Amino acid sequence: CLFRLSKYVLRYFDLAEMTVDMPHARADQQAPNGQPQQVVPLDADGVLQRPTVGWRMAFQSILGIDDEPPLDRFIDDILEAESAFLASPKGFKERIETVLCKWSRPESAPDVIDAMNSIEIYEDVMEAVQIFRSAGIRCHIASNQQALRAWHMSEVLNYKSLFDREFYSCFLGVAKPRTDFFEKVLDALNCD
């Protein structure tokens, strides 16, 4: 588990102490000095980003209810739908629409998806990531995400440009903590 890095923390730690060596990296994955390439794999939620909207409040508004038990069941339905699609590149929107039909709110799919995508970047962590990258340390996202949120992170938050590679469970076909997730990431990075 990685902790948030602030610009103040960077002053007190050597960058090399915060990275993972890839000792068995192939020649094309080595730093220019011939040393193994160093990488920093980062999770997204709680490390790189945080929600800007509380799901509970947003969903309460969408449903138009104040009663806790039904709201809890609705949130459970949404979380169950999301969990079911963490390792699938398609079908999440349709599953949300099905959940919303069950709750007589089929028109609310865009609102639910917007609430789930209401995230912002920790600027201090992103600053640290860019410092690492400018020092030649490759930074990658390795995160469990359903496809709509992964697209939002890559395109809207511009992670596609802010990181060397993005590894989202929905596109890998497997979610953490399964070892297959990490094996696919290492394979994609050409690590033995």
Secondary structure as GFF3:
##gff-version 3
##sequence-region A 1 192
A	DSSP	alpha_helix	7	10	.	.	.	ID=ss1
A	DSSP	three_ten_helix	15	18	.	.	.	ID=ss2
A	DSSP	beta_strand	20	21	.	.	.	ID=ss3
A	DSSP	three_ten_helix	27	29	.	.	.	ID=ss4
A	DSSP	beta_strand	38	42	.	.	.	ID=ss5
A	DSSP	beta_strand	49	51	.	.	.	ID=ss6
A	DSSP	alpha_helix	55	63	.	.	.	ID=ss7
A	DSSP	alpha_helix	68	84	.	.	.	ID=ss8
A	DSSP	alpha_helix	92	102	.	.	.	ID=ss9
A	DSSP	three_ten_helix	106	108	.	.	.	ID=ss10
A	DSSP	alpha_helix	109	116	.	.	.	ID=ss11
A	DSSP	beta_strand	119	121	.	.	.	ID=ss12
A	DSSP	alpha_helix	123	134	.	.	.	ID=ss13
A	DSSP	beta_strand	138	143	.	.	.	ID=ss14
A	DSSP	alpha_helix	147	151	.	.	.	ID=ss15
A	DSSP	pi_helix	152	156	.	.	.	ID=ss16
A	DSSP	alpha_helix	159	162	.	.	.	ID=ss17
A	DSSP	beta_strand	165	168	.	.	.	ID=ss18
A	DSSP	alpha_helix	169	172	.	.	.	ID=ss19
A	DSSP	alpha_helix	179	188	.	.	.	ID=ss20
###
